[in-house]
Amino acid sequence: MAFVNTLPYVSNPIEEFSNFRFVSWEKEIYPKFKGNIKKEERDFFLNLITSHKLKSVIDFGVGGGTELNGIVQGLKERNYLLESVEVNEGDDEFIKQASKLFKQNKQEVIIHKANWLDLPKAEPPYTHLFDFGFLTGNSLTYIGGGTREYTKKAQQIVVDKFASLLKKGGYLFIDSRNYDYIKSLTNLPKEKILENFSFDYTVYYHGFQKDIIAFPAYISDTVVVIHYYDKKNKKWSKLDLYPIYQKDMIEILSKDFVIEKIYHDFKEEKKEKSLFIQYLARKK
């Protein structure tokens, strides 16, 4: 029986996709995988921002900009005026995609190029603090490596950097994949992984298991390798991610923040199986 949790899958596709061409995830997989923000997702953020009367917004990892574009447009439709909208991004391809999108929609969004570990230093420099910051799409778990303790410390440093750009009483909204659930899939056969890593409602990634097949091809305490297969165009890519578990994320956030709510796929119910877990935290 072939098990999914084998070392060859750290760098190679599984057998049935062995003839696929390896491509850039940011350029050739992400735009199709991400899709546009859905109304229910957009409304979640709009209600969050307006109900807390938040006026200055920073997206700590803007990606291609589709999510923030939808939020800004939605607030405009509600005649809700923001004082500032700014983003942080380190990837040149994502900066290019986001800049094009904001320009097309005539949205005044300042893009700061910076590595999270260098914050608050950025180009151009930040000039003020924000009352709402968010980081979605599992981005924090790009940071880490080695042992679980190292990953936890590295991710703690990044969250501390985010806190330095938020006002006292300001909010941070952050998510990660449900690594507790992913860990429960360890050593299942590939067929069972595909069966169990599918969801009726998919947050953020609207090409998931449609245009793009995604599943965790290697799972350990310290590394999760997720493969992305574009079956139509016979392309594939992968991300090496450093998992953070719910217990650890709560501890990380609790240093600078008070956690007000925890969501599973945007819903206020505790679930063992969810694609994402989201945290709303207020700065102490």
Steps between C-alpha positions, in 0.01 A plus 500: 500500500641843402505748786489872445751579772820406316815704453507495115191721498691781670650591161320289241142459375303187581515226238178576312622855427865417438492646146374842618723804451615679817405872499506806724224480762471880528478564126325198349308325779392766750294728268284207381489343844408819685215638293300808595375558852147364550219721630465314831874528563502867406200573721673330792784754480269792425290429807811453712649833393180704518371354829830581674519842326847426366644764268861411418566163338819309424521170316822340626532267199296630209577222251335582169270753667164338420386482860586859591359624169165341585501642853581855388236485228242368746568775751464758223162354406394540864624861499742411778811717474841372603776738603775279355547168325853362482661165437822318570648255250840350433439305180560692175251290302224567752584872510465508123162323508363715784622830350327419171174410675490812721578722200226338290247568776630852574569410861752704697698232678859553613716191449799467732769253403652335805596174657286429807812456713609855412174669600423776572774593250367498145523678164333746496510544881191461715386834643230400749339214693186315391186393682441189287753260353443165337698212359304226327560200277725304739787742439653491849592136455748587225723593797686234697713189463699255704316414820147587610649728765705688239193547280298624795770753597538622140126546458484676839756752376289571190181548702693738729598699190137520393407622848755782470296647212165485679351749744418398855148357482542436128415164347693225327317240289721207414452144383675172435401173348358256751827317559350301785266345244775457240713322758217252559540391135860386549580169328167461326508361145492762224142415411387562858691830512313627193173380649557659841667821380191620315249754626149602394571866567843628409626823651734725300609238249214464255687288247562241771431141380347644180752670276779404739535184707673570830591261777766450767748261344737491796398549863716519809503695827729760349432508123194465282559489123189587302490414130290686242409324176352682200360196320379692193837657423714222650687731736584460865660690784540468874538689826711391795314624808592508867186403693371682801249319716203662672653480846820668377318771302295596805821527703675708232213746469451529875833676548385826336127441453178388662326246278136600467374236256614184324331398176509184292455589133339832605247328724477531878497131573777273614571227246763231476487509121536842344718638226601811695491633854470878541581707806376849586729656760508846663834658588562541873 
